[in-house]
Amino acid sequence: MEKQKWALFALASIPLMMTLGNSMFIPVLPTIEKELDISPFQSSLVITVYSVVAIPLIPIAGYLSDKFGRKKVMIPSLIITGLGGALAAFAAWKMASPYMMILIGRFLQGIGAAGAFPVVIPTVGDLFKDKEDVTKGLGIIETSNTFGKVLSPILGAVLAFVIWYAPFISVPVLSAISIVLLALFIHAPEQEQKEKKGTFRKYLQSIKKVFHYNGHWLTATFIIGCLNMLVLFGFLFHLSEQLELRFNIEGVMKGVLLAVPLLVLCTASFFTGKKVGENKKAMKWVILIGNAGAAAGLFFIRTDMKITWMLILLAVTGLGIGLSLPCLDALITEGIKKDIRGTITSLYSSMRFIGVALGPPIIAMMMDSLSSYIYGLLGGLSVLAAVASFFWIRPDEEEQKS
């Protein structure tokens, strides 16, 4: 693993940059609402449109990465992401009514995101032969992703304090950094130097075969990944709105408070990736316990409670999700053969993006008349994830069928 530390560093920059380029808008959404005179639901689309466009494109990017190589997909995708951020920034700077053009810019960012972060996970699997090294590497990637979420509310608040559309300006800068790191430190394995042979039909047949033998646990990991992200982005959106509406907390302090549950999530992801190793039975129980713990934290939250208690309970939820995510990544990556790993992990990433896309608008629609049910719903979804892990993730069967 020591030999590949710079390659892993370059790969880890992608989820960090991509997360910063998306999650930093969460604390800025109320400001965007005021500047553009739009509703909370309309502002939530700034997050949602990014994810919605990525969902159908991610599996295509996964297939292309399996066929032509990971690097050849990631770098063009990062360029598209940077162009989308530049378009949104220019619209906010120069146009009198920039809302639709901002959404188009975010649309382009979503296209780029489809071919960047989801391809990182199979690339980690390509870099390491030892399964324990793969799990550790994935833990670092998930930690980088989560650290981006920790940093993003603070960075977003700081940038918006300078000028409200500064977060859009940062996107092309962040994309350029990742492009340089990939170009310097990621070198295609020998088997990726030439295009992989075989027809698309045979490729689809191999995927069908994987789902025939591994459908139960693959479906479970897809569903749990989706629910984890829905819960995470749902409560972050609600917390961001409440910090301003109920507690009159804005600016950098708001970013710091939003970062509290994310910091716990980041720490849990890092240590889980290091400790769980290649023990798939342990992964199953960590996923189950993590989601059950997340549900416990959510069920105790009341929308009228003091901010201190709300943050403590959301930190518990962050801990649970942080335990779950690295194990899900490892199950997917280690349980699938290398030649179709990109496609399968990309399908998993699509499900995660569905969760990201659904969270903010669902919570926005509930905030007016159903606000008292928000955390009950999120807690119920975490329970559903725990139940799915108990009944559908079966490590013994997986070992026999992989």
VEXZASE-511583 format. One line per field, with one value per residue (C-alpha): residue number from 1; residue in one letter; x, y, z. Coordinates in Angstrom, 2 decimals. Example, Ala and Ser with C-alpha at 12.3 -4.5 7.8 and 13.67 -1.06 7.14 Angstrom:
2
n <- c(1;2)
res <- c(a;s)
u <- c(12.30;13.67)
v <- c(-4.50;-1.06)
w <- c(7.80;7.14)
***
This chain:
402
n <- c(1;2;3;4;5;6;7;8;9;10;11;12;13;14;15;16;17;18;19;20;21;22;23;24;25;26;27;28;29;30;31;32;33;34;35;36;37;38;39;40;41;42;43;44;45;46;47;48;49;50;51;52;53;54;55;56;57;58;59;60;61;62;63;64;65;66;67;68;69;70;71;72;73;74;75;76;77;78;79;80;81;82;83;84;85;86;87;88;89;90;91;92;93;94;95;96;97;98;99;100;101;102;103;104;105;106;107;108;109;110;111;112;113;114;115;116;117;118;119;120;121;122;123;124;125;126;127;128;129;130;131;132;133;134;135;136;137;138;139;140;141;142;143;144;145;146;147;148;149;150;151;152;153;154;155;156;157;158;159;160;161;162;163;164;165;166;167;168;169;170;171;172;173;174;175;176;177;178;179;180;181;182;183;184;185;186;187;188;189;190;191;192;193;194;195;196;197;198;199;200;201;202;203;204;205;206;207;208;209;210;211;212;213;214;215;216;217;218;219;220;221;222;223;224;225;226;227;228;229;230;231;232;233;234;235;236;237;238;239;240;241;242;243;244;245;246;247;248;249;250;251;252;253;254;255;256;257;258;259;260;261;262;263;264;265;266;267;268;269;270;271;272;273;274;275;276;277;278;279;280;281;282;283;284;285;286;287;288;289;290;291;292;293;294;295;296;297;298;299;300;301;302;303;304;305;306;307;308;309;310;311;312;313;314;315;316;317;318;319;320;321;322;323;324;325;326;327;328;329;330;331;332;333;334;335;336;337;338;339;340;341;342;343;344;345;346;347;348;349;350;351;352;353;354;355;356;357;358;359;360;361;362;363;364;365;366;367;368;369;370;371;372;373;374;375;376;377;378;379;380;381;382;383;384;385;386;387;388;389;390;391;392;393;394;395;396;397;398;399;400;401;402)
res <- c(m;e;k;q;k;w;a;l;f;a;l;a;s;i;p;l;m;m;t;l;g;n;s;m;f;i;p;v;l;p;t;i;e;k;e;l;d;i;s;p;f;q;s;s;l;v;i;t;v;y;s;v;v;a;i;p;l;i;p;i;a;g;y;l;s;d;k;f;g;r;k;k;v;m;i;p;s;l;i;i;t;g;l;g;g;a;l;a;a;f;a;a;w;k;m;a;s;p;y;m;m;i;l;i;g;r;f;l;q;g;i;g;a;a;g;a;f;p;v;v;i;p;t;v;g;d;l;f;k;d;k;e;d;v;t;k;g;l;g;i;i;e;t;s;n;t;f;g;k;v;l;s;p;i;l;g;a;v;l;a;f;v;i;w;y;a;p;f;i;s;v;p;v;l;s;a;i;s;i;v;l;l;a;l;f;i;h;a;p;e;q;e;q;k;e;k;k;g;t;f;r;k;y;l;q;s;i;k;k;v;f;h;y;n;g;h;w;l;t;a;t;f;i;i;g;c;l;n;m;l;v;l;f;g;f;l;f;h;l;s;e;q;l;e;l;r;f;n;i;e;g;v;m;k;g;v;l;l;a;v;p;l;l;v;l;c;t;a;s;f;f;t;g;k;k;v;g;e;n;k;k;a;m;k;w;v;i;l;i;g;n;a;g;a;a;a;g;l;f;f;i;r;t;d;m;k;i;t;w;m;l;i;l;l;a;v;t;g;l;g;i;g;l;s;l;p;c;l;d;a;l;i;t;e;g;i;k;k;d;i;r;g;t;i;t;s;l;y;s;s;m;r;f;i;g;v;a;l;g;p;p;i;i;a;m;m;m;d;s;l;s;s;y;i;y;g;l;l;g;g;l;s;v;l;a;a;v;a;s;f;f;w;i;r;p;d;e;e;e;q;k;s)
u <- c(0.00;2.96;3.96;0.56;0.11;0.44;-1.99;-4.42;-3.87;-4.73;-7.86;-8.91;-8.79;-11.73;-14.39;-13.00;-13.29;-16.62;-18.13;-16.88;-18.35;-21.79;-22.17;-20.77;-24.03;-26.11;-25.33;-25.61;-29.12;-30.98;-28.72;-29.41;-33.15;-32.84;-30.57;-32.66;-36.06;-36.88;-38.55;-36.78;-37.98;-36.46;-33.18;-33.12;-33.03;-29.53;-28.50;-31.00;-30.38;-26.69;-27.57;-30.54;-28.57;-25.73;-27.96;-28.54;-25.05;-23.06;-23.57;-22.49;-19.35;-18.74;-18.99;-16.67;-14.14;-14.19;-13.72;-11.26;-9.67;-10.49;-8.24;-9.59;-13.06;-12.20;-10.14;-12.68;-15.41;-13.53;-13.15;-16.93;-17.45;-15.19;-17.01;-20.37;-19.12;-17.72;-21.06;-23.02;-20.53;-20.69;-24.51;-24.65;-22.14;-23.53;-27.20;-30.16;-32.15;-29.54;-31.55;-32.17;-28.61;-27.28;-29.34;-27.88;-24.40;-25.22;-26.60;-23.19;-21.50;-23.71;-22.64;-19.02;-19.67;-21.10;-17.72;-15.47;-16.28;-18.10;-15.07;-12.78;-14.11;-13.26;-9.91;-8.97;-9.84;-7.53;-4.61;-4.38;-4.30;-4.68;-8.32;-7.35;-5.46;-8.54;-10.71;-8.22;-8.00;-11.77;-11.91;-9.54;-11.68;-14.87;-13.10;-12.00;-15.58;-16.86;-14.08;-15.28;-18.71;-17.14;-15.18;-17.86;-20.33;-17.50;-15.86;-19.22;-20.13;-16.73;-16.89;-20.50;-19.49;-17.10;-19.72;-22.76;-21.81;-18.16;-18.86;-19.66;-16.32;-14.47;-15.74;-13.43;-10.49;-11.12;-11.60;-8.27;-6.45;-7.84;-6.98;-3.34;-3.09;-4.60;-2.28;0.78;0.11;-2.42;-0.85;-3.04;-2.38;-0.89;-4.19;-5.81;-3.29;-5.35;-9.10;-10.70;-11.99;-15.44;-18.85;-21.29;-23.71;-21.20;-20.58;-24.30;-24.44;-21.63;-23.48;-26.69;-24.77;-23.41;-26.92;-28.23;-25.77;-25.37;-28.67;-29.71;-26.66;-26.07;-29.66;-29.28;-26.08;-27.67;-30.75;-28.76;-26.39;-29.36;-31.08;-27.88;-27.42;-31.11;-31.03;-27.72;-28.66;-32.19;-31.15;-28.35;-30.83;-33.27;-30.53;-29.25;-32.70;-33.40;-30.10;-31.19;-34.96;-35.15;-31.78;-30.72;-27.29;-25.63;-22.21;-19.19;-20.77;-23.59;-20.99;-19.19;-22.41;-23.37;-19.93;-20.42;-22.35;-20.22;-16.98;-18.26;-19.25;-15.78;-13.98;-16.16;-15.51;-11.75;-11.48;-14.00;-11.99;-8.82;-10.27;-12.84;-10.26;-11.65;-14.05;-17.37;-19.34;-18.06;-19.05;-22.63;-22.97;-21.24;-23.70;-26.65;-25.47;-24.58;-28.03;-29.81;-27.75;-28.58;-32.27;-32.02;-30.54;-33.16;-36.19;-35.32;-35.08;-37.91;-38.06;-38.58;-35.68;-32.60;-29.78;-27.29;-29.40;-30.24;-26.55;-25.73;-28.42;-27.44;-23.83;-25.09;-26.77;-23.55;-21.64;-24.01;-23.81;-20.02;-19.81;-21.99;-20.53;-16.96;-18.35;-20.81;-17.97;-15.82;-18.58;-19.24;-15.59;-14.25;-17.24;-17.09;-14.57;-12.31;-13.52;-17.05;-16.25;-16.61;-20.18;-21.38;-19.84;-21.26;-24.76;-24.16;-23.02;-26.18;-28.26;-26.28;-26.91;-30.64;-30.52;-28.68;-31.24;-34.30;-33.26;-33.49;-36.75;-38.55;-37.62;-38.44;-41.95;-42.46;-41.25;-44.53;-47.24;-45.43;-42.38;-43.06;-42.75;-39.42;-37.15;-39.63;-39.45;-35.66;-35.44;-37.80;-35.61;-32.57;-34.51;-35.34;-31.62;-30.80;-33.49;-32.19;-28.67;-29.93;-32.01;-30.26;-26.53;-25.30;-21.49;-21.37;-23.46;-21.49;-18.21;-19.61;-21.02;-18.43)
v <- c(0.00;2.30;2.22;3.49;6.23;9.08;7.40;6.98;10.63;11.69;9.53;10.82;14.37;13.59;12.79;15.65;18.14;16.77;16.88;20.40;21.36;20.11;20.11;23.62;24.92;23.52;26.39;28.89;27.83;30.30;33.08;31.97;32.10;35.72;36.83;35.22;35.57;31.86;29.31;26.65;24.00;25.92;26.35;22.62;21.97;23.45;20.28;17.94;18.74;17.93;14.46;13.72;14.15;12.01;9.04;7.66;8.61;6.91;3.33;4.50;6.01;2.75;0.75;3.16;2.96;-0.86;-0.75;2.12;2.70;4.70;7.70;8.26;8.72;10.68;13.52;14.56;14.34;16.72;19.16;19.13;19.70;22.75;24.18;23.75;25.59;28.40;28.79;29.00;31.53;33.69;33.66;34.66;37.44;38.96;38.01;39.82;36.56;33.80;31.00;28.87;29.32;28.31;25.12;24.47;24.94;22.51;20.15;20.16;19.60;16.55;15.16;15.56;14.07;10.94;10.08;11.17;10.08;6.79;5.60;6.20;3.19;0.55;2.26;1.60;-2.04;-2.03;-0.54;-3.18;-6.97;-7.58;-7.31;-5.72;-3.00;-2.46;-1.98;0.45;2.35;2.56;3.77;6.61;7.44;7.47;9.54;12.01;12.16;12.78;15.23;17.21;17.27;18.43;21.19;22.21;24.01;26.05;26.78;27.51;29.96;31.68;32.01;33.22;35.83;37.28;37.16;34.89;33.17;32.53;28.79;28.50;30.13;27.55;24.59;25.02;25.69;22.48;20.50;21.75;20.58;17.04;16.95;17.81;15.20;12.48;13.34;13.15;10.14;7.78;5.41;2.96;-0.71;-2.74;-4.40;-0.99;0.22;-1.39;-1.31;-4.39;-6.85;-8.34;-7.19;-5.10;-8.02;-10.29;-7.54;-7.32;-11.10;-11.04;-8.37;-10.40;-13.40;-11.38;-10.31;-13.84;-15.19;-12.13;-10.32;-10.36;-8.75;-6.39;-5.13;-4.67;-2.63;-0.49;0.23;0.91;3.27;5.19;5.42;6.50;9.44;10.40;10.56;12.46;15.14;15.31;16.22;18.52;20.50;20.76;21.70;24.41;25.96;25.71;27.31;30.49;30.39;29.27;30.08;33.12;31.57;32.57;32.77;30.85;29.80;28.17;26.28;25.13;23.77;21.99;20.36;18.76;15.61;15.40;15.42;12.47;10.74;11.38;10.00;6.88;6.24;6.54;4.12;1.66;1.42;0.74;-1.78;-3.88;-5.44;-8.06;-9.66;-9.58;-10.93;-8.03;-5.65;-6.91;-6.34;-2.95;-1.83;-3.12;-1.56;1.70;2.12;1.05;3.64;6.31;5.53;5.76;9.25;10.44;9.13;11.23;14.51;17.02;20.04;22.37;21.07;23.09;23.24;21.49;18.35;18.35;18.44;15.64;13.38;14.23;13.39;9.94;9.63;10.73;8.08;5.37;6.41;6.76;3.13;1.92;3.60;2.13;-1.36;-0.94;0.26;-2.72;-5.30;-4.01;-3.69;-6.93;-9.05;-8.24;-9.29;-6.58;-6.62;-5.43;-3.78;-0.28;-0.90;-2.55;0.07;2.77;1.32;1.52;5.14;5.90;4.69;6.94;9.88;9.08;9.46;12.79;13.99;12.97;14.20;18.03;18.27;15.73;17.67;21.00;19.77;18.52;21.68;23.64;21.24;17.99;19.30;17.24;14.02;14.80;12.97;10.13;9.55;9.72;7.37;4.93;4.90;4.08;1.20;-0.04;0.03;-1.99;-4.56;-4.88;-5.55;-8.22;-10.20;-9.65;-9.34;-12.92;-13.11;-16.92;-17.10;-14.24;-16.07;-19.14;-17.25;-14.52)
w <- c(0.00;0.67;-3.01;-4.10;-1.47;-3.99;-6.38;-3.48;-2.54;-6.10;-6.10;-2.68;-4.07;-6.37;-3.73;-1.64;-4.50;-5.75;-2.28;-1.72;-5.09;-4.03;-0.25;0.20;-1.29;1.59;4.03;1.15;0.03;2.30;0.96;-2.62;-1.82;-0.70;-3.55;-6.30;-4.58;-4.84;-2.54;-0.39;-2.86;-5.78;-3.91;-3.11;-6.86;-6.92;-5.07;-6.70;-10.38;-9.88;-8.65;-10.93;-14.15;-12.78;-11.93;-15.48;-16.67;-13.89;-15.18;-18.67;-17.17;-15.30;-18.52;-20.36;-17.52;-17.70;-21.48;-22.01;-18.61;-15.47;-16.12;-19.64;-18.14;-15.00;-16.52;-19.23;-16.58;-14.29;-17.20;-17.75;-14.02;-14.11;-17.13;-15.38;-12.31;-14.49;-16.30;-13.02;-11.61;-14.74;-14.71;-11.04;-11.68;-14.89;-15.34;-13.78;-13.46;-13.31;-11.65;-14.78;-16.03;-12.60;-12.85;-16.33;-14.89;-12.10;-14.76;-16.45;-13.09;-12.60;-15.98;-14.92;-11.49;-13.13;-14.59;-11.74;-8.18;-9.05;-11.03;-8.04;-6.12;-8.77;-9.37;-5.73;-6.32;-9.35;-7.42;-4.69;-4.81;-1.07;0.05;3.37;1.47;-0.71;2.38;3.91;0.64;0.37;3.97;3.02;-0.04;2.03;4.70;2.03;0.78;4.28;5.15;2.15;3.78;7.07;5.39;2.89;5.21;6.72;3.37;1.76;4.52;4.30;0.51;0.58;3.17;0.57;-2.19;-2.37;-5.65;-4.71;-4.13;-7.85;-8.69;-6.58;-8.64;-11.69;-9.35;-7.40;-10.62;-11.99;-8.85;-9.21;-12.93;-12.19;-9.43;-11.64;-14.51;-12.26;-10.06;-11.69;-14.22;-16.09;-15.25;-18.07;-18.89;-19.41;-21.95;-24.70;-25.13;-23.65;-26.19;-26.23;-27.41;-25.43;-25.52;-23.77;-21.26;-20.45;-20.12;-17.56;-15.55;-15.72;-14.42;-11.49;-10.48;-10.91;-8.35;-6.12;-6.50;-2.83;-1.30;-4.25;-4.04;-0.30;-0.62;-3.34;-1.20;1.98;0.15;-1.23;2.15;3.93;1.56;1.61;5.41;5.45;2.92;4.29;7.81;6.59;4.47;7.39;9.87;7.51;7.24;10.99;12.02;10.25;10.73;14.37;15.88;13.81;13.24;9.97;8.34;9.55;12.85;10.90;8.84;11.98;13.51;10.28;10.32;13.77;12.71;9.57;11.58;13.60;10.34;8.87;11.92;11.98;8.26;8.72;11.64;10.18;6.97;8.97;11.42;9.56;7.19;4.80;7.30;5.44;8.38;10.46;7.63;7.72;11.47;11.35;8.64;10.69;13.97;12.22;10.68;13.86;15.78;13.19;13.60;17.38;17.14;14.66;16.56;19.63;17.68;17.99;15.70;18.69;20.81;21.75;19.25;21.58;21.89;18.20;17.30;19.76;18.32;14.74;15.67;16.73;13.34;11.63;13.59;12.37;8.72;9.00;10.18;7.31;4.22;4.10;4.63;1.76;-0.50;0.46;-0.05;-3.57;-4.61;-3.15;-4.21;-7.93;-10.59;-11.94;-15.56;-14.63;-11.31;-12.76;-13.93;-10.71;-8.43;-10.71;-10.30;-6.55;-6.91;-8.91;-5.99;-3.65;-5.96;-5.92;-2.15;-2.46;-5.02;-2.99;0.47;0.16;-1.87;0.31;3.44;1.75;0.93;4.51;6.24;5.99;7.17;8.09;9.94;13.06;11.01;9.36;11.78;12.22;8.46;8.39;11.38;9.69;6.58;8.74;10.30;6.80;5.95;9.09;8.25;4.67;5.97;8.37;5.88;2.55;3.20;3.61;3.60;3.55;0.38;-1.16;-0.63;-2.40;-5.40;-6.07)
***
